[in-house]
Amino acid sequence: MRIAAVPRKEKERSGKEKPFHPLTKGMYMAKKAVKMAVVCVTYGLCRLHAFAMSGLNKTYTIADTTNFNPEAMILNLAFWISRLVGIGMLVWGIYGYVTARKDGEAESMNGALGKLISGCVLIAMPSVMKGLGILS
């Protein structure tokens, strides 16, 4: 199958093109406006790093290092990450359960309940570890 270029005048004379609709030009202009808005927002976001760089000339010092506990800091970071993942799994599980319930799929509901339970356990990880006697 070959595609040949058709001159514009022949195309107009053929009468096979769609008739002009008044909303077509408005939709075309709306698409252009959305594209221009996206470009402007992207440009503005790319320039935000200039404001973040303004605070780099300050010098920071650690006030007191005698009570520094690196194990607690690592555990706090790990628990913070586990809570974030747990919140994500909880939301994902709720969404999965609702959609599976709507569709009537028992297997998907079981998977969603597993995500719900895992999300709750990840959110409550410090309490679980204290309950098991791993943390004091």
RAVENUR-V432076 format. One record per residue. PHI is phi in whole degrees, -180 to 180 (999 if undefined). PSI is psi in whole degrees, 0 to 359 (none if undefined). Layout:
PHI/PSI + PHI/PSI
This chain:
999/123 + -106/141 + -109/121 + -109/144 + -73/132 + -106/127 + -60/151 + -61/320 + -65/321 + -67/324 + -65/321 + -69/325 + -78/340 + -69/330 + 76/14 + -96/350 + -77/162 + -70/147 + -69/152 + -69/130 + -109/136 + -64/333 + -80/345 + -61/314 + -67/322 + -65/319 + -66/321 + -63/317 + -69/324 + -66/320 + -63/319 + -64/321 + -65/320 + -64/318 + -62/318 + -65/322 + -65/320 + -64/318 + -63/317 + -65/318 + -66/318 + -62/318 + -62/317 + -65/320 + -68/326 + -69/335 + -87/355 + -66/334 + -64/336 + -65/323 + -72/326 + -71/330 + -76/344 + -67/338 + -93/11 + -81/347 + -82/359 + -83/151 + -111/132 + -113/142 + -129/151 + -83/128 + -73/310 + -143/122 + -109/9 + -74/328 + -101/27 + -77/125 + -124/97 + -67/329 + -64/317 + -66/322 + -65/317 + -66/318 + -64/318 + -62/319 + -65/318 + -65/319 + -68/325 + -64/315 + -65/319 + -65/325 + -67/319 + -62/315 + -65/321 + -63/319 + -64/318 + -62/316 + -67/324 + -64/313 + -64/317 + -62/320 + -67/319 + -63/314 + -62/316 + -64/321 + -67/317 + -64/315 + -69/323 + -69/323 + -65/320 + -65/320 + -83/345 + 77/32 + -99/110 + -69/323 + -66/320 + -69/327 + -65/321 + -63/317 + -64/320 + -67/322 + -65/325 + -62/319 + -66/320 + -60/313 + -66/317 + -63/320 + -63/318 + -64/320 + -66/319 + -66/324 + -66/321 + -96/24 + -56/315 + -61/319 + -67/321 + -63/316 + -70/326 + -69/321 + -65/326 + -81/351 + 85/13 + -78/321 + -110/152 + -103/none
